[in-house]
């Protein structure tokens, strides 16, 4: 999830409806994990794992992407789904730690199932979810059948989206990861796909964060914001002990750089500091031509085969998706591709 810049941001409540006509880059890996951990087997003797079709194929991620993508299209949004590519080498420790936690959770999950403790098994199942390369390709194929641009980033998905937004190819980046601001995303929307849902008894609201406003309100340059993020802690470094957002903001405004702060406070400089800065300043990206970011035609028959025949989706779920696509003007009544999509 990267650094937490919540205390610096004057977030503005927003909605999907407010983004009608806008091209929004979707940080798809985080979204996929939400689907896999929430759309799961909760039956009394269920294993708690992601929902599967009768043929054993995991379909939770596809259910989620179908639902969210068609909803966005029905509201006139032009989504672009971006999936992680190869993680930077500096993220290895973070990825190793995540894998270790997942493996430990899997051991507890299997033990709980053997003991018949389904309550614990379902709890642990959420912690050992894996979004496999095969699932990623399935997700991209599904979105392609919907005519939606979807591709892998060169490295981090939210970074690819941030750079594209900074270059004017996207109007906003939808992600939960605050690091998107460090990568230079001018507009970040958090909770974009969960707006209006309930979490722990409270209604979740989508929030729009403006990078320029953060810099102006806190009298920071982008380089100083990057240094602040590194001090708080990112996926590439755990941060400097004892420095949180408020303390870090005060220090960076007073001393301007991490080097000066560490020298003044007797702190050890973060390892690979210049490399981490470079990741945020000039993240590697795939060059995507603008014409590839345009909504394409919907392959209704292809969707039917992909979802109903191959993955046992119900006719009702398919019909609901078609209804949303009709609202978007992308298919005609009866499931025929609309002339508007050509």
N, C-alpha and C positions, 0 to 999 in steps of 0.2 A: 504493500500500500504506500510505500515511500514515506516522505516526511509529512508532518501534520501542520498545515498553515492556517488552520481554522481560526486561530486567534487574530490573524492579520487580515482576514477577509471580511468585508462587509457584504455578505451574501444576500442576494435578492431572490425572493420566492418567484418561481416561474412555473410554466406548465408546458406540456407537449403542444397544446393548441397555439401557444405564442410563437412556436417555431415553424409554423406553416410556411411552406415555400423555401425553407432554409435547408442547406446541405449540412448534415450533422455527422461527424465521425464518431463511430461507436467503438469504444474500447471493449473488444469482444471476449477476451479471455476471462475477465472478471465477471462478465455477464454469464458466460457459460458455466462458471463455477456456482453462481447463484442458482441456475437452473438445476444443476446436478445435485446440489445439496438440499433443495426445497421440493423438487418434483421427484419424490422417492416412495418406496414401499413402506407405508405406515400401517399396514394391516396388523392384527394382533400377533401374528407369528411371522411377520415380515422381517427381512434382514436389514431394512433401513437403507439399502442401496438405491442408486438412481433407478427410476422406473424403467422396466424393460417390456418389450413386446413378448408375445407368447413364444416366439422363435428364439428368445434369449438376447436379442439385440437391445442395447441401451438406447432409449428414445427420449429420455428426459431433456437432453440438450436440444433436440430437434423440436420437441413440443414448445419449449421456451422460445427458441428463435422464431418459430412459425407465429406464435402468438404476438410477440413483441414487434416483429418486423411488419406484420400485416396491420397491426394497430397504428404504427408510425405512418405507414402508407395511407391509411384511411384518414389520417389527420393532415395529409398534405405535406408531410416531412419527407425529405430526400435523404434517407440514411445511407451511410457508407460504413460497412463493417470491416474493422481492421483487427487482425489476429497477430499475436506475437510471432516473431521470427526467432532467430538465434539470440539468446541472451548474451550480453557483453560478458567477457571473462571476469570482470570485476564483480559480477553478480553471483559468481560460483558459490561463495560461502553461504549466501542467502538461499540459493536454490538447494544446496546440500542440506541446510538446516530444515527447510520445508520438507524435503524428501525423508529425512530422518523422522520428523514428527509424524509424517503420513505412515511410514512403515511401523512405528511403534503403535499408532492408533489401529492399524490393520491387525496387529497381533492381539490387541485387546478386543477388537471387534470379533475376530474368529473365536476367541476364548469365550466370549459372552454368548455367541451362537451355540457353541458346543454345550454350554451350561444351561441353555434354554432361557437365558436372561435377555429377552427381546427388548426390554426398555433400554438397557445399557447398550445392546448391540445397535439399536437405531441411533442412539446418541453418538457412538463411536464411528458409525458409518459415515457421518457427515465429515469427519476429520480425515478419512482416508480416500476421499474422492480423487480420481485422476481423470484429467481431460486428455485423452490419448490422441496421438497424431491422426488416427483413423477417424475419431470423432470430429477433429478439426476439419478434415477433408469433407466429411459428411455435412457439416454445418455450412461450409463454403458452397458445396453442391446445392444444398437446399436453397440458400440465398440466391444463387445463380438462377435457379428455376423460377424464383420470384422476380427475376430481372434486377436484383439489387447488387450493386458493386460490393464485392467482398474479396479480400486478399490478405496474404501474410505480409507483415512488416519485415524490414531487413533485420531489425532488432526488437526493441520494445514497442508494443502496439500503441500505447498512449503517446509515446515520443513521436512515432510516425505521424499520428493524427495531429499532434501539436505543431510539428514542422509544416505539415500541409495547411493547417489553419493559419499559421503565421505567414505563409506564402499566398494566402488568399484563396486556396482551393476548397476550404471548408469554412462554414460560418461559425461553427462551435465544435467543441470536443466533449462528448458525453463519457464521463469516467468517474470512478470513485477515488482515483489516484491523484493526490495533490501534486505529485511530481510533474504532471502535465503542465503546470504553471512554470516550473523550473525549465522545462523544455521550450517554453515560449508560447504556449497556447494563449491567444488573446482572450478567448471566452471559454470557460469550462463550466459544464453543467453536471452537478452531482445529483444522484437519485432520479435521473431522467426517466428511466424505465419503470421506476417503482412509485412515481408520484401518485399520491392518493391512497396508497396501500397502508396497512397498519403494521406497526412493529412495536412489540412490547406495550400494546395498548395505546400507542400514539400514532397519529396520522403522519405519514412521511410526505414531505414536500420537496419537489425539485428545487434546486438552488443554483442560481446563475452567479458565477464569480468572474470578475473583470480584472485581468492582469494589470492593465494600466492604472486602474483605480487602487489596487494594492500598492503598487509602486509609489503613486502620488500620495496616498493617505499616510503611508509610512516613511515617505521621503527616502526611498531606496532606489538604487539602480538595479537592473536585472542581475548583474554580476554579484551585487551584494545580496540579493534574494537567493541566488544559488549558494553563496557561502553560508547564508543563514540556514538553508535547507540541509546542507552538509553537516553543519554543527548540530542541528536537531536530530539528524539521522535519516538516511535514505537506504534504498535497497543495496547500495554500493559501499556503505560504511555505517556502522551503528551510531555514529555521532560522538560528540565530546561529552563525557560524563559531567553531569551537573548543569548542563546548558539546555534549557527548554525554549519554547518559542518566545516568551516574554523577556527572559534574560538574554537570549540570543539577539533579539531585536535591539535591545538597549546597547549591547556590546558592539554589534555591527555598525550601528549609527555613530558610536563614539570612536571606534578604532578602524572601521571601514573594511578590513580584511581578516581572514582567519589567521594569517601569519602574525599580524599585529596583535590580535587578541591572545593568541597562544603565548607570544613573547611577554605580554603584559601580565598575564594571569598564571604563567608557569605551567601551561598545558602542553601536552605533546601534540605535534601536528598530525592530522589524519594521514594515514598511509595513502599513497597514490593520489594525493590531493589534486595535482594538475590534471591527471587522467580523468578523475571524476568530474572536475569542472568541464573538461572538454566533452565528456559524454552529454552533459546538459547543454552546453553551448552549441555543439555541432554534432548532434546525434546522427549516426548513419541511417539513411532512409532509402527506400526504393522510389525511383522517380515514376510517378503515375500520371500519364497524360490526362488532361482535363476531360477529353471525350470518353474516357473509361469510367468516369464518375457519374454518368448519366443513367437514370433509371431505364432499364431495358424492358422488353416484352415479357409477359408472364407465360410460361410453358405449362398450361393447364393439364394437358395429358401427361406430361413428364412429372408434374407434381403428384398427380393421382397415382401413377405407378410407384414413384419414390415413397410416398407416404402410406397409401392404402395397401397396395399390392406387396411391396417389399418390406414394410415396417408395421403393418397391421394397424394403422391409424383408423379410427372410426370414421364412418361416412359423415357423421354429425360434426366432428372436429374439422374435417375437410371443408364441409359446406359453410361452417362459420368463418373459416379463412377466406373462402370465395366471396362471402358477403362483404367482408371488409375490403377486399380488392375491388369489388363492384363500387363501393363507396369512394374508392380512390380513383375510379374511372379507368382502371387497368384491365378489367374484364367485364364483359357484358353479362346480363342475366342469363343463367344457364351454364355459366362457366366457360364461355367462349372468350378468347383474347380480344380485348378492345382495340379499335382502330387507334385510340389515343396512345397506345403503347408502341406504335411503330414510328 
